[in-house]
Amino acid sequence: MKRSPSDLETVYPLSNLLVPDLIPYVLSPQQQSQVFPKGFTIDKQRLLVPNEYIVVGEGFVMKKGQRLSRFEDPNYLKVGETYQIRAAQRGSINVRVIKRCYCGGQDAVGLALLQEEKANTPLVEIDTVGKWEIFDANQQLIGDLHTGDGNPQGKLKGYPNAYGIGPAVSTEQTIPEITISAKPEKLTSQKKLPIKIAIIDSGLKASKRSVIKGQTCQNTDTGWNFINNTSDTDDTHPQWHGTRIASIIRSVFDEATLVPIKVFNDAGTCEFFDVLCALEYARNIGVNIVNASWSFSANPGNRIRLLEYFIERLTQKGIFVVCAAGNAIQYVQDQNGKTLPLGGKHTPWLFPACYSQRRVAGNTTSPHFSEKVITVTTVGRTSFLNARETRSRGAVQPVEDLFLAENFSKRFVDVGVVANSGGQFVLRDTSFVAPGFTPAPGSSYATAYFSGILAEAINNNGPIRSKDVLFGQVPPETGDVDVDRGIRVGYVRR
């Protein structure tokens, strides 16, 4: 059914993405089909899903005295329907709704994913039509996890690389089954509400989790799979990335209620549409914390406004967003092989990590960003014997030296978590312990540790207004010159 452009909702423009021109050569055809099942295109240095556009519905209607989203009507922007949009220099183009998301809740917004009917056509600028705006820049983007083992070829050009390419078969022999809710005996007080943490990731290998017919994201608050639009959030990633995140959080604060939201496929890539749906779902079910161990990249000084919009909706509701700073192996290095600071003048910006401050790309963001978005990195450590101290004291005296193991920035990275897998005597430690798993490196896992620390602080102290209040309650360490130059506040240990 054809509809006029005025039937469409507002769509926000996105910034360009920095991506390597070498991608088609780095990945084999089989790997490309695995990582980019819909294919990909590079336009103006953006990595995009071809011919797909995202629509955000902010429109509301009054029904029986209630203010409801137009997406409450299942026939509004219905999957399979065709719409007509007027495009610059091309007249009208037809787009078909291929995916739709509306999870309900107070002041909730809906989203629709549109696909251009004619395949393999050039990307086009689309005019503003009335009060509804659609932009070429608002296409499907591709994001990746920070697993800590990216393709080293990517660092030659300094781009986020690999896009999830990892081992075809997991190196873990067994993995723990993790319950979503804490056991009743773990709750310290019946008067306290459980601290809910949304893990937007690859899912969760949970015990006794069944799919019930008729479930939708509107009537399910225990997690959702936005890839397949089902309550089945089983983690099928080869490294069980989401399950490892959950295991770390539980090891820090075992009273947390975990909400797995699956948006990453087995290759460790995600589609932007699914991430936006996940953020809105987390807001609607009232979580306290969102763990975001992933990123989308942008050219220096640019913004990803649609992501910014949904992060702002979370922070305005008092929800903390704990973000991974990204991994050094996936970031730009200088001619001497040293990683450059995150969010510099000549290096890519990673989001949501770079939303941790009031000013982004020369523009002032919501004040809630600087209060509720926390960016986390890994602080590595080496331990060695100090021969002089050993002789004078008559005992073995280990000396610890700290260093910045993953992405850093005095401006954007708030806090570091010290690696903990090596014990007292370790030559170089950049990995984190996760119960049931072998230790692994990556800012993803530092982020999980800090999500657990934040959850414990909220449980002990009640609602926390801002991250600076949090750092007053859980004071990070400082004093290491090398580490302090790349982290805003300091570092913590677990």
Beta strands, then each sheet from edge to edge (+ up, - down):
strand 1: 41-43
strand 2: 46-57
strand 3: 60-63
strand 4: 66-69
strand 5: 82-87
strand 6: 91-101
strand 7: 110-116
strand 8: 128-129
strand 9: 132-133
strand 10: 139-145
strand 11: 196-201
strand 12: 224-225
strand 13: 257-262
strand 14: 269-271
strand 15: 289-292
strand 16: 294-298
strand 17: 320-324
strand 18: 349-351
strand 19: 359-360
strand 20: 363-364
strand 21: 373-385
strand 22: 398-404
strand 23: 415-418
strand 24: 431-432
strand 25: 440-441
strand 26: 490-492
sheet 1: 1+ 2- 7+ 6- 5+
sheet 2: 1+ 2- 10+ 14-
sheet 3: 1+ 2- 10+ 16- 18+
sheet 4: 3+ 4-
sheet 5: 8+ 9-
sheet 6: 12+ 13+ 11+ 15+ 17+ 21+ 22-
sheet 7: 12+ 13+ 11+ 15+ 17+ 21+ 23+ 26+
sheet 8: 19+ 20-
sheet 9: 24+ 25-
end
